[in-house]
Amino acid sequence: QDRTGGFTEFVPLPFVHQSAPLYLAGASRPGPTNRDNRAVHALARIMLHGRIPNIQTSWVKLGVTGTQVMLQGGANDLGGTLMEETISRMAGSEHGSEKTVAELRAIAEGIDRPARERTTTHARREGRSPAA
């Protein structure tokens, strides 16, 4: 990573247990709490500082409130709009499978955080309407 800078972001993905076969079979504990998730995001920010610049949160797994908590605790990227997400929904997530740019912007602005559209490689995305 120091030599190539190949990783642009770290994305801690919490276990969604509600409908997961392992959980339903009694072979796993429930997924992490928001406090657990925030600790992982905060620790990632500290441990990866100077090596991986972006810590992403997953609104699909954490919902709006959980995403805002992560943005206040180490994350600087709330992810993308997605077209159709099925894996988390199949595991029991109830936070949806698609968000518009305006909805994502509202998540950040709801906690007074700036929002900007970016490319996959984290370059600033120019020439698009902020509410597209």
N, CA, C and O atoms as CSV, one atom per row, in Angstrom:
chain,resi,resn,atom,element,x,y,z
A,1,GLN,N,N,0.832,-1.188,0.000
A,1,GLN,CA,C,0.000,0.000,0.000
A,1,GLN,C,C,0.875,1.250,0.000
A,1,GLN,O,O,0.581,2.214,-0.707
A,2,ASP,N,N,1.940,1.238,0.783
A,2,ASP,CA,C,2.844,2.390,0.809
A,2,ASP,C,C,3.464,2.631,-0.562
A,2,ASP,O,O,3.682,3.778,-0.952
A,3,ARG,N,N,3.746,1.569,-1.286
A,3,ARG,CA,C,4.400,1.693,-2.587
A,3,ARG,C,C,3.413,2.063,-3.694
A,3,ARG,O,O,3.721,2.917,-4.524
A,4,THR,N,N,2.248,1.448,-3.723
A,4,THR,CA,C,1.333,1.639,-4.855
A,4,THR,C,C,0.144,2.540,-4.561
A,4,THR,O,O,-0.403,3.152,-5.479
A,5,GLY,N,N,-0.268,2.636,-3.303
A,5,GLY,CA,C,-1.474,3.393,-2.982
A,5,GLY,C,C,-2.714,2.800,-3.622
A,5,GLY,O,O,-3.683,3.513,-3.884
A,6,GLY,N,N,-2.689,1.507,-3.872
A,6,GLY,CA,C,-3.752,0.843,-4.620
A,6,GLY,C,C,-5.120,0.846,-3.966
A,6,GLY,O,O,-6.134,0.863,-4.663
A,7,PHE,N,N,-5.169,0.830,-2.649
A,7,PHE,CA,C,-6.458,0.857,-1.972
A,7,PHE,C,C,-6.872,2.304,-1.756
A,7,PHE,O,O,-6.120,3.087,-1.176
A,8,THR,N,N,-8.054,2.659,-2.216
A,8,THR,CA,C,-8.546,4.029,-2.058
A,8,THR,C,C,-9.491,4.166,-0.876
A,8,THR,O,O,-9.702,5.271,-0.375
A,9,GLU,N,N,-10.064,3.051,-0.424
A,9,GLU,CA,C,-10.962,3.121,0.712
A,9,GLU,C,C,-11.010,1.792,1.439
A,9,GLU,O,O,-10.719,0.735,0.879
A,10,PHE,N,N,-11.390,1.881,2.715
A,10,PHE,CA,C,-11.654,0.711,3.543
A,10,PHE,C,C,-13.134,0.772,3.875
A,10,PHE,O,O,-13.643,1.819,4.275
A,11,VAL,N,N,-13.825,-0.349,3.710
A,11,VAL,CA,C,-15.269,-0.384,3.938
A,11,VAL,C,C,-15.593,-1.474,4.960
A,11,VAL,O,O,-15.729,-2.639,4.588
A,12,PRO,N,N,-15.719,-1.116,6.241
A,12,PRO,CA,C,-16.124,-2.111,7.229
A,12,PRO,C,C,-17.595,-2.481,7.006
A,12,PRO,O,O,-18.472,-1.621,7.087
A,13,LEU,N,N,-17.858,-3.741,6.731
A,13,LEU,CA,C,-19.227,-4.185,6.461
A,13,LEU,C,C,-19.731,-5.022,7.634
A,13,LEU,O,O,-19.280,-6.150,7.830
A,14,PRO,N,N,-20.663,-4.477,8.415
A,14,PRO,CA,C,-21.172,-5.220,9.564
A,14,PRO,C,C,-22.046,-6.399,9.137
A,14,PRO,O,O,-22.689,-6.369,8.087
A,15,PHE,N,N,-22.055,-7.422,9.961
A,15,PHE,CA,C,-22.872,-8.608,9.746
A,15,PHE,C,C,-24.339,-8.248,9.955
A,15,PHE,O,O,-24.715,-7.769,11.024
A,16,VAL,N,N,-25.163,-8.475,8.944
A,16,VAL,CA,C,-26.617,-8.296,9.047
A,16,VAL,C,C,-27.180,-9.676,9.377
A,16,VAL,O,O,-27.165,-10.574,8.535
A,17,HIS,N,N,-27.669,-9.840,10.584
A,17,HIS,CA,C,-27.999,-11.178,11.070
A,17,HIS,C,C,-29.459,-11.596,10.929
A,17,HIS,O,O,-29.741,-12.794,10.899
A,18,GLN,N,N,-30.387,-10.665,10.842
A,18,GLN,CA,C,-31.802,-10.954,11.004
A,18,GLN,C,C,-32.301,-12.184,10.233
A,18,GLN,O,O,-33.048,-12.989,10.790
A,19,SER,N,N,-31.910,-12.342,8.987
A,19,SER,CA,C,-32.351,-13.494,8.187
A,19,SER,C,C,-31.181,-14.351,7.712
A,19,SER,O,O,-31.347,-15.190,6.827
A,20,ALA,N,N,-30.016,-14.149,8.287
A,20,ALA,CA,C,-28.833,-14.906,7.867
A,20,ALA,C,C,-28.947,-16.359,8.344
A,20,ALA,O,O,-29.260,-16.600,9.510
A,21,PRO,N,N,-28.698,-17.318,7.464
A,21,PRO,CA,C,-28.812,-18.730,7.845
A,21,PRO,C,C,-27.992,-19.109,9.080
A,21,PRO,O,O,-28.470,-19.874,9.917
A,22,LEU,N,N,-26.774,-18.593,9.210
A,22,LEU,CA,C,-25.957,-18.914,10.387
A,22,LEU,C,C,-26.630,-18.457,11.677
A,22,LEU,O,O,-26.641,-19.187,12.668
A,23,TYR,N,N,-27.185,-17.265,11.663
A,23,TYR,CA,C,-27.857,-16.738,12.854
A,23,TYR,C,C,-29.121,-17.538,13.147
A,23,TYR,O,O,-29.374,-17.910,14.293
A,24,LEU,N,N,-29.909,-17.799,12.116
A,24,LEU,CA,C,-31.161,-18.539,12.295
A,24,LEU,C,C,-30.911,-19.959,12.802
A,24,LEU,O,O,-31.760,-20.531,13.486
A,25,ALA,N,N,-29.760,-20.527,12.472
A,25,ALA,CA,C,-29.403,-21.868,12.943
A,25,ALA,C,C,-28.784,-21.838,14.339
A,25,ALA,O,O,-28.442,-22.885,14.889
A,26,GLY,N,N,-28.641,-20.651,14.908
A,26,GLY,CA,C,-28.054,-20.522,16.237
A,26,GLY,C,C,-26.543,-20.655,16.256
A,26,GLY,O,O,-25.949,-20.884,17.309
A,27,ALA,N,N,-25.914,-20.511,15.084
A,27,ALA,CA,C,-24.463,-20.692,14.985
A,27,ALA,C,C,-23.687,-19.380,15.033
A,27,ALA,O,O,-22.462,-19.386,14.915
A,28,SER,N,N,-24.380,-18.259,15.205
A,28,SER,CA,C,-23.676,-16.976,15.307
A,28,SER,C,C,-24.441,-16.057,16.240
A,28,SER,O,O,-25.627,-16.251,16.507
A,29,ARG,N,N,-23.740,-15.067,16.720
A,29,ARG,CA,C,-24.384,-14.057,17.562
A,29,ARG,C,C,-25.016,-13.005,16.655
A,29,ARG,O,O,-24.744,-12.990,15.455
A,30,PRO,N,N,-25.847,-12.132,17.201
A,30,PRO,CA,C,-26.386,-11.035,16.380
A,30,PRO,C,C,-25.263,-10.142,15.868
A,30,PRO,O,O,-24.139,-10.182,16.369
A,31,GLY,N,N,-25.584,-9.348,14.877
A,31,GLY,CA,C,-24.610,-8.411,14.321
A,31,GLY,C,C,-24.223,-7.348,15.331
A,31,GLY,O,O,-24.796,-7.281,16.418
A,32,PRO,N,N,-23.257,-6.519,14.979
A,32,PRO,CA,C,-22.746,-5.510,15.907
A,32,PRO,C,C,-23.757,-4.388,16.167
A,32,PRO,O,O,-24.656,-4.139,15.364
A,33,THR,N,N,-23.582,-3.730,17.298
A,33,THR,CA,C,-24.392,-2.560,17.625
A,33,THR,C,C,-23.818,-1.338,16.903
A,33,THR,O,O,-22.725,-1.402,16.340
A,34,ASN,N,N,-24.557,-0.232,16.922
A,34,ASN,CA,C,-24.019,1.010,16.349
A,34,ASN,C,C,-22.741,1.426,17.072
A,34,ASN,O,O,-21.821,1.967,16.459
A,35,ARG,N,N,-22.689,1.171,18.378
A,35,ARG,CA,C,-21.472,1.507,19.136
A,35,ARG,C,C,-20.291,0.671,18.637
A,35,ARG,O,O,-19.194,1.194,18.443
A,36,ASP,N,N,-20.519,-0.628,18.431
A,36,ASP,CA,C,-19.463,-1.499,17.888
A,36,ASP,C,C,-19.010,-1.002,16.516
A,36,ASP,O,O,-17.813,-0.895,16.249
A,37,ASN,N,N,-19.975,-0.702,15.656
A,37,ASN,CA,C,-19.652,-0.236,14.302
A,37,ASN,C,C,-18.867,1.067,14.331
A,37,ASN,O,O,-17.904,1.236,13.583
A,38,ARG,N,N,-19.281,1.985,15.196
A,38,ARG,CA,C,-18.576,3.267,15.285
A,38,ARG,C,C,-17.139,3.055,15.761
A,38,ARG,O,O,-16.219,3.724,15.288
A,39,ALA,N,N,-16.951,2.130,16.691
A,39,ALA,CA,C,-15.599,1.837,17.171
A,39,ALA,C,C,-14.721,1.299,16.039
A,39,ALA,O,O,-13.550,1.663,15.942
A,40,VAL,N,N,-15.274,0.443,15.189
A,40,VAL,CA,C,-14.503,-0.100,14.062
A,40,VAL,C,C,-14.134,1.014,13.088
A,40,VAL,O,O,-12.994,1.084,12.629
A,41,HIS,N,N,-15.092,1.886,12.769
A,41,HIS,CA,C,-14.811,2.992,11.846
A,41,HIS,C,C,-13.771,3.952,12.431
A,41,HIS,O,O,-12.871,4.410,11.726
A,42,ALA,N,N,-13.905,4.249,13.725
A,42,ALA,CA,C,-12.955,5.162,14.371
A,42,ALA,C,C,-11.556,4.544,14.428
A,42,ALA,O,O,-10.566,5.219,14.146
A,43,LEU,N,N,-11.476,3.277,14.789
A,43,LEU,CA,C,-10.177,2.609,14.849
A,43,LEU,C,C,-9.548,2.511,13.458
A,43,LEU,O,O,-8.336,2.673,13.312
A,44,ALA,N,N,-10.362,2.249,12.444
A,44,ALA,CA,C,-9.845,2.205,11.067
A,44,ALA,C,C,-9.253,3.556,10.679
A,44,ALA,O,O,-8.193,3.611,10.057
A,45,ARG,N,N,-9.929,4.640,11.040
A,45,ARG,CA,C,-9.425,5.984,10.730
A,45,ARG,C,C,-8.049,6.182,11.359
A,45,ARG,O,O,-7.143,6.722,10.724
A,46,ILE,N,N,-7.898,5.748,12.594
A,46,ILE,CA,C,-6.622,5.913,13.303
A,46,ILE,C,C,-5.548,4.985,12.733
A,46,ILE,O,O,-4.439,5.426,12.433
A,47,MET,N,N,-5.872,3.719,12.588
A,47,MET,CA,C,-4.873,2.721,12.170
A,47,MET,C,C,-4.448,2.870,10.710
A,47,MET,O,O,-3.307,2.564,10.364
A,48,LEU,N,N,-5.349,3.332,9.858
A,48,LEU,CA,C,-5.044,3.429,8.430
A,48,LEU,C,C,-4.612,4.830,8.008
A,48,LEU,O,O,-4.359,5.072,6.828
A,49,HIS,N,N,-4.527,5.746,8.958
A,49,HIS,CA,C,-4.153,7.128,8.659
A,49,HIS,C,C,-2.844,7.178,7.867
A,49,HIS,O,O,-1.847,6.564,8.246
A,50,GLY,N,N,-2.870,7.915,6.771
A,50,GLY,CA,C,-1.683,8.054,5.946
A,50,GLY,C,C,-1.477,6.920,4.957
A,50,GLY,O,O,-0.578,6.983,4.119
A,51,ARG,N,N,-2.302,5.884,5.046
A,51,ARG,CA,C,-2.158,4.748,4.139
A,51,ARG,C,C,-3.401,4.554,3.264
A,51,ARG,O,O,-3.292,4.415,2.045
A,52,ILE,N,N,-4.559,4.545,3.881
A,52,ILE,CA,C,-5.823,4.438,3.144
A,52,ILE,C,C,-6.655,5.648,3.566
A,52,ILE,O,O,-7.106,5.721,4.709
A,53,PRO,N,N,-6.859,6.593,2.654
A,53,PRO,CA,C,-7.427,7.881,3.034
A,53,PRO,C,C,-8.936,7.910,3.278
A,53,PRO,O,O,-9.433,8.837,3.917
A,54,ASN,N,N,-9.656,6.934,2.794
A,54,ASN,CA,C,-11.114,7.000,2.885
A,54,ASN,C,C,-11.676,5.812,3.647
A,54,ASN,O,O,-11.338,4.659,3.378
A,55,ILE,N,N,-12.545,6.121,4.610
A,55,ILE,CA,C,-13.248,5.102,5.378
A,55,ILE,C,C,-14.724,5.248,5.010
A,55,ILE,O,O,-15.343,6.282,5.260
A,56,GLN,N,N,-15.269,4.194,4.414
A,56,GLN,CA,C,-16.638,4.266,3.895
A,56,GLN,C,C,-17.604,3.564,4.841
A,56,GLN,O,O,-17.260,2.559,5.463
A,57,THR,N,N,-18.793,4.092,4.940
A,57,THR,CA,C,-19.860,3.467,5.704
A,57,THR,C,C,-20.872,2.871,4.724
A,57,THR,O,O,-20.902,3.253,3.554
A,58,SER,N,N,-21.684,1.955,5.189
A,58,SER,CA,C,-22.657,1.291,4.323
A,58,SER,C,C,-24.073,1.638,4.750
A,58,SER,O,O,-24.588,1.074,5.716
A,59,TRP,N,N,-24.712,2.573,4.031
A,59,TRP,CA,C,-26.085,2.949,4.379
A,59,TRP,C,C,-27.040,1.775,4.191
A,59,TRP,O,O,-28.073,1.708,4.857
A,60,VAL,N,N,-26.710,0.856,3.301
A,60,VAL,CA,C,-27.562,-0.317,3.071
A,60,VAL,C,C,-27.633,-1.173,4.328
A,60,VAL,O,O,-28.696,-1.695,4.664
A,61,LYS,N,N,-26.529,-1.319,5.013
A,61,LYS,CA,C,-26.481,-2.153,6.209
A,61,LYS,C,C,-26.828,-1.389,7.484
A,61,LYS,O,O,-27.369,-1.971,8.424
A,62,LEU,N,N,-26.522,-0.089,7.526
A,62,LEU,CA,C,-26.651,0.682,8.762
A,62,LEU,C,C,-27.838,1.631,8.799
A,62,LEU,O,O,-28.194,2.119,9.871
A,63,GLY,N,N,-28.460,1.904,7.657
A,63,GLY,CA,C,-29.554,2.860,7.617
A,63,GLY,C,C,-29.055,4.289,7.721
A,63,GLY,O,O,-27.857,4.533,7.867
A,64,VAL,N,N,-29.979,5.225,7.644
A,64,VAL,CA,C,-29.617,6.644,7.661
A,64,VAL,C,C,-28.976,7.029,8.992
A,64,VAL,O,O,-27.900,7.628,9.008
A,65,THR,N,N,-29.617,6.696,10.098
A,65,THR,CA,C,-29.085,7.085,11.405
A,65,THR,C,C,-27.732,6.436,11.666
A,65,THR,O,O,-26.803,7.101,12.123
A,66,GLY,N,N,-27.616,5.146,11.379
A,66,GLY,CA,C,-26.338,4.462,11.570
A,66,GLY,C,C,-25.241,5.059,10.711
A,66,GLY,O,O,-24.102,5.199,11.156
A,67,THR,N,N,-25.583,5.413,9.474
A,67,THR,CA,C,-24.611,6.035,8.574
A,67,THR,C,C,-24.152,7.374,9.129
A,67,THR,O,O,-22.963,7.693,9.089
A,68,GLN,N,N,-25.090,8.155,9.646
A,68,GLN,CA,C,-24.723,9.442,10.228
A,68,GLN,C,C,-23.813,9.262,11.444
A,68,GLN,O,O,-22.874,10.034,11.636
A,69,VAL,N,N,-24.084,8.257,12.256
A,69,VAL,CA,C,-23.227,7.969,13.412
A,69,VAL,C,C,-21.810,7.630,12.948
A,69,VAL,O,O,-20.835,8.077,13.551
A,70,MET,N,N,-21.696,6.837,11.873
A,70,MET,CA,C,-20.365,6.474,11.357
A,70,MET,C,C,-19.643,7.693,10.785
A,70,MET,O,O,-18.430,7.826,10.945
A,71,LEU,N,N,-20.382,8.583,10.118
A,71,LEU,CA,C,-19.774,9.804,9.579
A,71,LEU,C,C,-19.279,10.717,10.698
A,71,LEU,O,O,-18.366,11.516,10.488
A,72,GLN,N,N,-19.868,10.606,11.870
A,72,GLN,CA,C,-19.424,11.391,13.017
A,72,GLN,C,C,-18.330,10.674,13.811
A,72,GLN,O,O,-17.772,11.236,14.753
A,73,GLY,N,N,-18.028,9.435,13.427
A,73,GLY,CA,C,-17.081,8.653,14.198
A,73,GLY,C,C,-15.948,8.047,13.396
A,73,GLY,O,O,-15.428,6.996,13.773
A,74,GLY,N,N,-15.551,8.676,12.307
A,74,GLY,CA,C,-14.390,8.183,11.577
A,74,GLY,C,C,-14.579,8.036,10.088
A,74,GLY,O,O,-13.614,8.175,9.337
A,75,ALA,N,N,-15.788,7.760,9.632
A,75,ALA,CA,C,-16.019,7.596,8.192
A,75,ALA,C,C,-16.056,8.953,7.500
A,75,ALA,O,O,-16.501,9.943,8.081
A,76,ASN,N,N,-15.585,8.991,6.257
A,76,ASN,CA,C,-15.658,10.224,5.468
A,76,ASN,C,C,-16.328,9.982,4.117
A,76,ASN,O,O,-16.287,10.845,3.239
A,77,ASP,N,N,-16.943,8.813,3.948
A,77,ASP,CA,C,-17.561,8.458,2.670
A,77,ASP,C,C,-18.807,7.646,2.978
A,77,ASP,O,O,-18.728,6.625,3.662
A,78,LEU,N,N,-19.963,8.089,2.480
A,78,LEU,CA,C,-21.179,7.338,2.775
A,78,LEU,C,C,-21.588,6.399,1.653
A,78,LEU,O,O,-22.702,5.878,1.656
A,79,GLY,N,N,-20.707,6.182,0.703
A,79,GLY,CA,C,-20.978,5.186,-0.333
A,79,GLY,C,C,-21.701,5.768,-1.518
A,79,GLY,O,O,-21.708,6.981,-1.726
A,80,GLY,N,N,-22.309,4.897,-2.294
A,80,GLY,CA,C,-22.909,5.317,-3.549
A,80,GLY,C,C,-24.397,5.079,-3.624
A,80,GLY,O,O,-25.027,4.584,-2.690
A,81,THR,N,N,-24.938,5.450,-4.773
A,81,THR,CA,C,-26.376,5.370,-4.992
A,81,THR,C,C,-26.872,3.939,-5.152
A,81,THR,O,O,-27.994,3.633,-4.749
A,82,LEU,N,N,-26.075,3.072,-5.723
A,82,LEU,CA,C,-26.444,1.690,-6.040
A,82,LEU,C,C,-27.618,1.657,-7.014
A,82,LEU,O,O,-28.357,2.632,-7.145
A,83,MET,N,N,-27.772,0.572,-7.666
A,83,MET,CA,C,-28.908,0.391,-8.574
A,83,MET,C,C,-29.909,-0.570,-7.953
A,83,MET,O,O,-31.103,-0.278,-7.887
A,84,GLU,N,N,-29.425,-1.704,-7.503
A,84,GLU,CA,C,-30.276,-2.659,-6.803
A,84,GLU,C,C,-29.391,-3.550,-5.963
A,84,GLU,O,O,-28.570,-4.301,-6.491
A,85,GLU,N,N,-29.556,-3.470,-4.662
A,85,GLU,CA,C,-28.758,-4.255,-3.733
A,85,GLU,C,C,-29.618,-5.408,-3.244
A,85,GLU,O,O,-30.764,-5.189,-2.852
A,86,THR,N,N,-29.098,-6.629,-3.256
A,86,THR,CA,C,-29.897,-7.770,-2.811
A,86,THR,C,C,-29.273,-8.537,-1.651
A,86,THR,O,O,-30.003,-9.119,-0.849
A,87,ILE,N,N,-27.958,-8.555,-1.536
A,87,ILE,CA,C,-27.309,-9.391,-0.521
A,87,ILE,C,C,-27.737,-8.986,0.889
A,87,ILE,O,O,-28.146,-9.838,1.677
A,88,SER,N,N,-27.648,-7.706,1.211
A,88,SER,CA,C,-28.019,-7.251,2.556
A,88,SER,C,C,-29.507,-7.446,2.808
A,88,SER,O,O,-29.905,-7.825,3.909
A,89,ARG,N,N,-30.330,-7.190,1.796
A,89,ARG,CA,C,-31.772,-7.390,1.971
A,89,ARG,C,C,-32.099,-8.857,2.234
A,89,ARG,O,O,-32.965,-9.164,3.053
A,90,MET,N,N,-31.411,-9.761,1.544
A,90,MET,CA,C,-31.643,-11.192,1.768
A,90,MET,C,C,-31.248,-11.599,3.182
A,90,MET,O,O,-31.812,-12.543,3.735
A,91,ALA,N,N,-30.289,-10.899,3.769
A,91,ALA,CA,C,-29.846,-11.193,5.133
A,91,ALA,C,C,-30.716,-10.507,6.179
A,91,ALA,O,O,-30.541,-10.739,7.375
A,92,GLY,N,N,-31.645,-9.669,5.745
A,92,GLY,CA,C,-32.571,-9.049,6.681
A,92,GLY,C,C,-32.483,-7.546,6.817
A,92,GLY,O,O,-33.231,-6.966,7.603
A,93,SER,N,N,-31.603,-6.894,6.086
A,93,SER,CA,C,-31.518,-5.435,6.156
A,93,SER,C,C,-32.804,-4.823,5.622
A,93,SER,O,O,-33.364,-5.291,4.631
A,94,GLU,N,N,-33.255,-3.788,6.280
A,94,GLU,CA,C,-34.499,-3.123,5.886
A,94,GLU,C,C,-34.260,-1.672,5.501
A,94,GLU,O,O,-35.165,-0.845,5.609
A,95,HIS,N,N,-33.048,-1.353,5.050
A,95,HIS,CA,C,-32.694,0.034,4.770
A,95,HIS,C,C,-32.744,0.396,3.298
A,95,HIS,O,O,-32.276,1.467,2.912
A,96,GLY,N,N,-33.295,-0.463,2.481
A,96,GLY,CA,C,-33.451,-0.143,1.069
A,96,GLY,C,C,-32.313,-0.627,0.207
A,96,GLY,O,O,-31.314,-1.158,0.692
A,97,SER,N,N,-32.491,-0.429,-1.085
A,97,SER,CA,C,-31.481,-0.911,-2.029
A,97,SER,C,C,-31.037,0.159,-3.003
A,97,SER,O,O,-30.216,-0.102,-3.882
A,98,GLU,N,N,-31.573,1.366,-2.858
A,98,GLU,CA,C,-31.218,2.436,-3.792
A,98,GLU,C,C,-31.445,3.787,-3.125
A,98,GLU,O,O,-32.420,3.972,-2.397
A,99,LYS,N,N,-30.544,4.726,-3.375
A,99,LYS,CA,C,-30.710,6.110,-2.912
A,99,LYS,C,C,-30.281,7.027,-4.038
A,99,LYS,O,O,-29.356,6.719,-4.789
A,100,THR,N,N,-30.958,8.153,-4.148
A,100,THR,CA,C,-30.580,9.157,-5.139
A,100,THR,C,C,-29.435,10.004,-4.585
A,100,THR,O,O,-29.139,9.962,-3.391
A,101,VAL,N,N,-28.811,10.757,-5.453
A,101,VAL,CA,C,-27.759,11.677,-5.016
A,101,VAL,C,C,-28.333,12.660,-3.998
A,101,VAL,O,O,-27.680,12.969,-3.001
A,102,ALA,N,N,-29.543,13.150,-4.239
A,102,ALA,CA,C,-30.177,14.095,-3.311
A,102,ALA,C,C,-30.400,13.453,-1.940
A,102,ALA,O,O,-30.205,14.110,-0.917
A,103,GLU,N,N,-30.803,12.191,-1.903
A,103,GLU,CA,C,-31.005,11.504,-0.628
A,103,GLU,C,C,-29.683,11.306,0.111
A,103,GLU,O,O,-29.619,11.466,1.330
A,104,LEU,N,N,-28.640,10.962,-0.620
A,104,LEU,CA,C,-27.325,10.808,0.008
A,104,LEU,C,C,-26.819,12.145,0.537
A,104,LEU,O,O,-26.255,12.215,1.629
A,105,ARG,N,N,-27.021,13.199,-0.237
A,105,ARG,CA,C,-26.618,14.539,0.194
A,105,ARG,C,C,-27.356,14.918,1.487
A,105,ARG,O,O,-26.765,15.509,2.391
A,106,ALA,N,N,-28.632,14.581,1.569
A,106,ALA,CA,C,-29.427,14.899,2.758
A,106,ALA,C,C,-28.905,14.171,3.998
A,106,ALA,O,O,-28.968,14.711,5.102
A,107,ILE,N,N,-28.392,12.957,3.828
A,107,ILE,CA,C,-27.813,12.226,4.959
A,107,ILE,C,C,-26.641,13.015,5.536
A,107,ILE,O,O,-26.565,13.219,6.748
A,108,ALA,N,N,-25.736,13.455,4.681
A,108,ALA,CA,C,-24.564,14.214,5.142
A,108,ALA,C,C,-24.973,15.567,5.710
A,108,ALA,O,O,-24.516,15.959,6.784
A,109,GLU,N,N,-25.824,16.271,4.996
A,109,GLU,CA,C,-26.227,17.606,5.442
A,109,GLU,C,C,-27.040,17.555,6.724
A,109,GLU,O,O,-27.084,18.534,7.468
A,110,GLY,N,N,-27.689,16.417,6.994
A,110,GLY,CA,C,-28.462,16.258,8.222
A,110,GLY,C,C,-27.609,16.306,9.476
A,110,GLY,O,O,-28.127,16.514,10.573
A,111,ILE,N,N,-26.315,16.117,9.325
A,111,ILE,CA,C,-25.389,16.218,10.467
A,111,ILE,C,C,-24.330,17.287,10.199
A,111,ILE,O,O,-23.237,17.262,10.766
A,112,ASP,N,N,-24.682,18.217,9.329
A,112,ASP,CA,C,-23.796,19.346,8.998
A,112,ASP,C,C,-22.438,18.905,8.456
A,112,ASP,O,O,-21.416,19.525,8.751
A,113,ARG,N,N,-22.432,17.844,7.672
A,113,ARG,CA,C,-21.216,17.400,6.997
A,113,ARG,C,C,-21.319,17.778,5.528
A,113,ARG,O,O,-22.405,17.705,4.953
A,114,PRO,N,N,-20.218,18.178,4.910
A,114,PRO,CA,C,-20.264,18.509,3.483
A,114,PRO,C,C,-20.449,17.240,2.650
A,114,PRO,O,O,-20.040,16.150,3.050
A,115,ALA,N,N,-21.065,17.406,1.500
A,115,ALA,CA,C,-21.239,16.279,0.580
A,115,ALA,C,C,-20.658,16.671,-0.770
A,115,ALA,O,O,-20.789,17.813,-1.210
A,116,ARG,N,N,-20.022,15.718,-1.413
A,116,ARG,CA,C,-19.547,15.958,-2.771
A,116,ARG,C,C,-19.619,14.653,-3.537
A,116,ARG,O,O,-19.428,13.568,-2.988
A,117,GLU,N,N,-19.900,14.791,-4.811
A,117,GLU,CA,C,-19.955,13.616,-5.668
A,117,GLU,C,C,-18.543,13.277,-6.115
A,117,GLU,O,O,-17.742,14.166,-6.405
A,118,ARG,N,N,-18.241,11.977,-6.169
A,118,ARG,CA,C,-16.901,11.529,-6.508
A,118,ARG,C,C,-16.975,10.394,-7.523
A,118,ARG,O,O,-18.032,9.808,-7.757
A,119,THR,N,N,-15.827,10.104,-8.116
A,119,THR,CA,C,-15.724,8.956,-9.013
A,119,THR,C,C,-15.337,7.725,-8.192
A,119,THR,O,O,-15.107,7.823,-6.987
A,120,THR,N,N,-15.266,6.587,-8.840
A,120,THR,CA,C,-14.867,5.355,-8.166
A,120,THR,C,C,-13.477,5.463,-7.556
A,120,THR,O,O,-13.200,4.843,-6.530
A,121,THR,N,N,-12.605,6.243,-8.178
A,121,THR,CA,C,-11.240,6.407,-7.661
A,121,THR,C,C,-11.108,7.598,-6.713
A,121,THR,O,O,-9.996,8.014,-6.388
A,122,HIS,N,N,-12.218,8.134,-6.280
A,122,HIS,CA,C,-12.293,9.238,-5.322
A,122,HIS,C,C,-11.862,10.589,-5.883
A,122,HIS,O,O,-11.542,11.500,-5.120
A,123,ALA,N,N,-11.849,10.724,-7.181
A,123,ALA,CA,C,-11.621,12.042,-7.785
A,123,ALA,C,C,-12.942,12.815,-7.728
A,123,ALA,O,O,-14.023,12.228,-7.779
A,124,ARG,N,N,-12.832,14.120,-7.624
A,124,ARG,CA,C,-14.031,14.961,-7.590
A,124,ARG,C,C,-14.790,14.824,-8.908
A,124,ARG,O,O,-14.193,14.883,-9.983
A,125,ARG,N,N,-16.087,14.646,-8.823
A,125,ARG,CA,C,-16.931,14.516,-10.012
A,125,ARG,C,C,-17.461,15.895,-10.363
A,125,ARG,O,O,-18.195,16.494,-9.576
A,126,GLU,N,N,-17.106,16.398,-11.515
A,126,GLU,CA,C,-17.498,17.746,-11.942
A,126,GLU,C,C,-18.617,17.677,-12.975
A,126,GLU,O,O,-18.832,16.649,-13.616
A,127,GLY,N,N,-19.317,18.787,-13.121
A,127,GLY,CA,C,-20.279,18.936,-14.201
A,127,GLY,C,C,-21.614,18.260,-14.003
A,127,GLY,O,O,-22.361,18.093,-14.967
A,128,ARG,N,N,-21.945,17.859,-12.771
A,128,ARG,CA,C,-23.235,17.235,-12.510
A,128,ARG,C,C,-24.023,18.115,-11.558
A,128,ARG,O,O,-23.444,18.802,-10.716
A,129,SER,N,N,-25.302,18.096,-11.686
A,129,SER,CA,C,-26.163,18.840,-10.782
A,129,SER,C,C,-26.051,18.255,-9.380
A,129,SER,O,O,-26.056,17.033,-9.232
A,130,PRO,N,N,-25.949,19.096,-8.336
A,130,PRO,CA,C,-25.818,18.587,-6.978
A,130,PRO,C,C,-26.999,17.729,-6.540
A,130,PRO,O,O,-26.841,16.873,-5.669
A,131,ALA,N,N,-28.161,17.933,-7.115
A,131,ALA,CA,C,-29.346,17.182,-6.699
A,131,ALA,C,C,-29.718,16.093,-7.695
A,131,ALA,O,O,-30.825,15.558,-7.627
A,132,ALA,N,N,-28.831,15.752,-8.611
A,132,ALA,CA,C,-29.150,14.751,-9.643
A,132,ALA,C,C,-29.446,13.400,-9.047
A,132,ALA,O,O,-29.731,12.452,-9.778
